[in-house]
Amino acid sequence: MKMSMGPVGRHLLGLAVAGLTLATSGAAFAELGQPAPWEWTLQQSGSPVMDNIIWFHNFLFVLITVITLFVLALLVIVVVKFNAKANPVPSRTTHNTLIEVAWTLVPVLILVGISVPSFRLLFLELDVPKADLTIKATGKQWYWSYAYPDNGKFEFDSLMAQDKQPRLLGVDNEMVVPVNKVVRVQVTGADVIHAFAMPAFGVKIDAIPGRLNETWFKATKTGMFYGQCSELCGKDHAFMPIAIRVVSDQEFASWVETAKKKYASGGTSTYASTAGSTQ
């Protein structure tokens, strides 16, 4: 009997092929430091921490895939070999020491294999190394303020710019940092809880009023990098982007001199300098 595919079937097949094509080509649209249309992978890495996060993600993906295929194979074997038709006289075996030992030890070894790189990654994220630059990021409703205590103690606000691209991510004043330098970010909130998140750097930390949290990154590539507040903080939560411009040492020094004049402020705040404690 000749089988034919109806119009509905052809339409569904076309949608499936188109979706698969768009998904597999998502990485081709990716731009450094920002999300991309149909992106299904993590953003491109811009820091050593994100390099480790991507490696750990891929490691877990392979491990989970192998476990899933193994369990699927076992289920197929059971269905085919031990159904009532193929095995009319069931086995009365109640114990198998080798199998029982294996299904106890193998999961333990898998968990140990996951925990070692997991703890290493957590330590890398939480242990702030000696900083070359300290920046204080204060979350406000609904924008960010950045202070540079090591470079003249100037401070400025960073608000979403309606006329800049990418949409909902462009700001009027970006945080500017030098490339290949350890940047310590002190994060707090001025009113409610916010969260400072920069996907390309593997950074996400809460900004809590009355508390000073710390994180760090070391940008390995120049360019623009975008993030957002990732803690629901009110009606304009979706319009609170983070933009970091990574430049060369010379460009950063020039920007600092300009910023000192542009954002000159006589206010005094409590900051930790790069020579201070990271605790």
C-alpha positions as CSV (number, residue, x, y, z in Angstrom):
1,M,0.0,0.0,0.0
2,K,1.4,3.4,-1.0
3,M,1.5,5.9,1.8
4,S,1.2,9.7,1.1
5,M,1.6,12.6,3.4
6,G,-1.3,15.0,3.6
7,P,-1.1,18.8,3.6
8,V,-1.2,18.9,7.4
9,G,1.7,16.5,7.7
10,R,3.7,18.3,5.1
11,H,3.1,21.6,6.9
12,L,4.2,20.1,10.3
13,L,7.3,18.6,8.7
14,G,8.1,22.0,7.1
15,L,7.8,23.7,10.5
16,A,10.0,21.1,12.2
17,V,12.7,21.4,9.5
18,A,12.6,25.2,9.7
19,G,12.8,25.2,13.5
20,L,15.7,22.8,13.5
21,T,17.5,24.9,10.9
22,L,17.0,28.1,12.9
23,A,18.1,26.4,16.1
24,T,21.2,24.8,14.7
25,S,22.2,28.1,13.1
26,G,21.5,30.2,16.2
27,A,25.2,30.3,17.0
28,A,25.9,31.9,13.6
29,F,23.9,35.0,14.6
30,A,25.6,35.3,18.0
31,E,27.4,38.6,18.7
32,L,30.0,39.0,21.4
33,G,28.5,40.4,24.6
34,Q,24.8,40.2,23.8
35,P,22.0,37.8,23.1
36,A,21.2,36.7,19.6
37,P,18.0,35.7,17.7
38,W,17.3,32.0,18.1
39,E,20.3,31.6,20.3
40,W,20.2,28.2,22.0
41,T,23.7,28.1,23.5
42,L,25.3,30.1,26.2
43,Q,26.7,33.5,25.2
44,Q,30.3,33.7,23.9
45,S,32.7,33.8,26.8
46,G,34.5,37.1,27.6
47,S,36.2,36.0,30.9
48,P,38.0,33.0,32.4
49,V,35.0,32.3,34.7
50,M,32.7,32.1,31.8
51,D,35.2,29.8,30.0
52,N,34.9,27.4,33.0
53,I,31.1,27.7,33.1
54,I,30.8,26.8,29.4
55,W,33.2,23.8,29.9
56,F,31.2,22.6,32.9
57,H,27.9,23.0,31.0
58,N,29.2,21.0,28.1
59,F,30.7,18.3,30.4
60,L,27.3,17.9,32.1
61,F,25.5,17.8,28.8
62,V,27.7,14.9,27.5
63,L,27.4,13.1,30.8
64,I,23.6,13.5,31.0
65,T,23.3,12.3,27.3
66,V,25.3,9.2,28.0
67,I,23.3,8.3,31.1
68,T,20.0,8.9,29.3
69,L,21.0,6.7,26.3
70,F,22.2,4.0,28.7
71,V,18.9,4.0,30.6
72,L,17.0,4.0,27.3
73,A,19.0,1.0,26.1
74,L,18.2,-0.9,29.4
75,L,14.5,-0.1,29.0
76,V,14.5,-1.4,25.4
77,I,16.3,-4.6,26.5
78,V,13.8,-5.2,29.2
79,V,10.8,-4.6,27.0
80,V,12.2,-6.9,24.2
81,K,13.8,-9.6,26.2
82,F,11.6,-9.9,29.3
83,N,8.0,-9.5,27.9
84,A,5.6,-12.3,28.5
85,K,5.7,-13.5,24.9
86,A,9.5,-13.7,24.7
87,N,10.0,-15.0,28.2
88,P,7.0,-17.0,29.2
89,V,8.8,-18.6,32.2
90,P,10.1,-15.6,34.3
91,S,13.3,-15.9,36.2
92,R,13.0,-16.2,40.0
93,T,16.4,-14.5,40.6
94,T,16.1,-12.2,43.6
95,H,19.7,-10.9,44.1
96,N,22.7,-10.2,41.9
97,T,25.6,-9.0,44.0
98,L,27.6,-7.6,41.1
99,I,24.7,-5.5,39.8
100,E,23.8,-4.3,43.2
101,V,27.4,-3.2,43.9
102,A,27.6,-1.5,40.5
103,W,24.4,0.4,40.7
104,T,25.5,1.7,44.1
105,L,29.1,2.6,43.2
106,V,28.6,4.0,39.7
107,P,26.2,6.8,40.8
108,V,28.6,7.7,43.6
109,L,31.5,8.0,41.2
110,I,29.4,10.0,38.8
111,L,28.5,12.5,41.7
112,V,32.1,12.7,42.7
113,G,33.1,13.4,39.1
114,I,30.5,16.2,39.0
115,S,31.3,17.7,42.4
116,V,35.0,18.2,41.8
117,P,34.8,20.6,38.9
118,S,31.6,22.1,40.5
119,F,33.4,23.1,43.7
120,R,36.4,24.3,41.7
121,L,34.1,26.6,39.7
122,L,32.3,27.9,42.8
123,F,35.7,28.7,44.4
124,L,36.8,30.5,41.2
125,E,33.6,32.6,41.2
126,L,33.6,33.4,45.0
127,D,37.3,33.9,45.7
128,V,38.0,37.4,44.5
129,P,41.7,37.7,43.4
130,K,43.9,40.8,44.0
131,A,42.1,43.5,42.0
132,D,43.5,45.9,39.6
133,L,40.4,48.1,39.7
134,T,37.4,48.4,42.0
135,I,34.0,49.6,40.9
136,K,30.9,50.1,43.1
137,A,27.6,49.3,41.4
138,T,24.5,50.5,43.1
139,G,21.1,49.3,41.9
140,K,18.3,51.9,42.0
141,Q,14.8,52.0,40.7
142,W,15.4,51.7,37.8
143,Y,19.0,52.3,36.8
144,W,22.5,51.7,37.9
145,S,25.1,54.0,39.4
146,Y,28.8,53.3,39.1
147,A,31.6,54.7,41.3
148,Y,35.4,54.4,40.7
149,P,37.0,54.8,44.2
150,D,40.5,54.0,42.8
151,N,40.4,56.6,40.0
152,G,39.2,59.8,41.6
153,K,36.1,58.7,43.4
154,F,33.8,60.0,40.7
155,E,30.3,58.5,40.3
156,F,27.7,58.5,37.5
157,D,24.3,57.1,36.6
158,S,23.7,54.7,33.8
159,L,20.1,54.7,32.4
160,M,18.6,52.9,29.4
161,A,18.8,55.0,26.2
162,Q,15.8,54.8,23.9
163,D,17.8,55.7,20.8
164,K,20.6,53.2,21.2
165,Q,21.0,49.7,20.0
166,P,20.7,46.9,20.9
167,R,17.1,47.6,22.0
168,L,16.5,47.7,25.7
169,L,20.2,47.1,26.4
170,G,21.9,50.4,25.2
171,V,22.6,53.0,27.9
172,D,23.6,56.6,28.1
173,N,26.8,56.0,30.2
174,E,28.5,52.7,30.1
175,M,30.8,51.2,32.8
176,V,34.3,51.3,31.3
177,V,37.0,48.8,32.2
178,P,40.4,47.9,30.9
179,V,41.0,44.6,29.1
180,N,42.9,41.8,30.9
181,K,42.6,43.4,34.3
182,V,40.9,42.0,37.4
183,V,37.9,44.1,38.1
184,R,36.3,43.8,41.6
185,V,32.7,44.9,41.6
186,Q,31.1,45.9,44.9
187,V,27.3,45.6,44.5
188,T,24.6,47.0,46.7
189,G,21.0,48.3,46.4
190,A,19.7,51.8,47.2
191,D,16.0,50.9,47.6
192,V,15.0,47.3,46.8
193,I,16.8,44.1,45.9
194,H,18.3,44.2,42.4
195,A,20.8,41.7,40.8
196,F,23.9,42.6,38.8
197,A,24.1,40.0,35.9
198,M,26.6,39.9,33.0
199,P,26.2,36.6,31.1
200,A,29.4,36.9,29.0
201,F,31.5,37.3,32.1
202,G,29.7,34.6,34.2
203,V,28.6,37.2,36.8
204,K,25.4,37.3,38.7
205,I,25.1,38.7,42.2
206,D,22.3,40.3,44.3
207,A,22.3,44.0,45.1
208,I,20.8,44.2,48.5
209,P,20.1,47.4,50.4
210,G,22.4,47.7,53.5
211,R,24.7,45.0,52.3
212,L,27.8,45.1,50.2
213,N,28.3,42.0,48.0
214,E,31.4,41.4,45.9
215,T,32.1,39.7,42.6
216,W,34.8,40.0,40.0
217,F,35.6,39.5,36.3
218,K,38.6,39.7,34.0
219,A,37.5,40.7,30.5
220,T,39.7,39.0,27.9
221,K,38.2,40.7,24.9
222,T,37.6,44.4,24.0
223,G,34.1,45.5,23.0
224,M,30.6,46.1,24.4
225,F,29.1,43.6,26.8
226,Y,25.5,43.7,27.9
227,G,23.5,42.4,30.9
228,Q,20.4,43.2,32.9
229,C,19.0,43.4,36.4
230,S,17.9,39.8,37.0
231,E,15.9,40.3,40.2
232,L,12.3,41.4,39.9
233,C,12.5,45.0,41.4
234,G,9.4,46.8,40.3
235,K,7.5,48.0,37.3
236,D,10.5,49.1,35.2
237,H,12.6,46.0,36.0
238,A,12.8,45.1,32.3
239,F,14.3,48.5,31.5
240,M,17.4,48.3,33.7
241,P,20.3,47.2,31.5
242,I,23.9,46.9,32.3
243,A,26.5,47.9,29.7
244,I,30.2,47.4,30.1
245,R,32.7,48.8,27.5
246,V,36.1,47.0,27.6
247,V,38.9,49.0,26.2
248,S,42.7,49.0,26.1
249,D,44.8,50.4,29.0
250,Q,45.5,53.6,27.1
251,E,41.9,54.2,26.2
252,F,40.9,53.5,29.8
253,A,43.4,56.0,31.2
254,S,42.1,58.6,28.7
255,W,38.5,57.9,29.6
256,V,39.3,58.3,33.4
257,E,40.7,61.7,32.9
258,T,37.6,62.8,30.9
259,A,35.3,61.1,33.4
260,K,36.9,62.9,36.4
261,K,35.8,66.2,34.8
262,K,32.5,65.1,33.5
263,Y,31.3,63.3,36.6
264,A,33.1,65.4,39.3
265,S,31.4,65.0,42.6
266,G,32.3,66.2,46.1
267,G,30.3,63.5,47.8
268,T,32.1,61.0,50.1
269,S,31.2,57.3,50.2
270,T,32.7,54.3,51.8
271,Y,34.6,52.1,49.3
272,A,37.2,49.4,49.4
273,S,40.2,50.2,47.3
274,T,42.2,47.5,45.3
275,A,44.6,47.4,48.2
276,G,41.9,46.7,50.7
277,S,40.5,43.4,51.9
278,T,38.2,41.4,49.6
279,Q,36.2,40.1,52.5
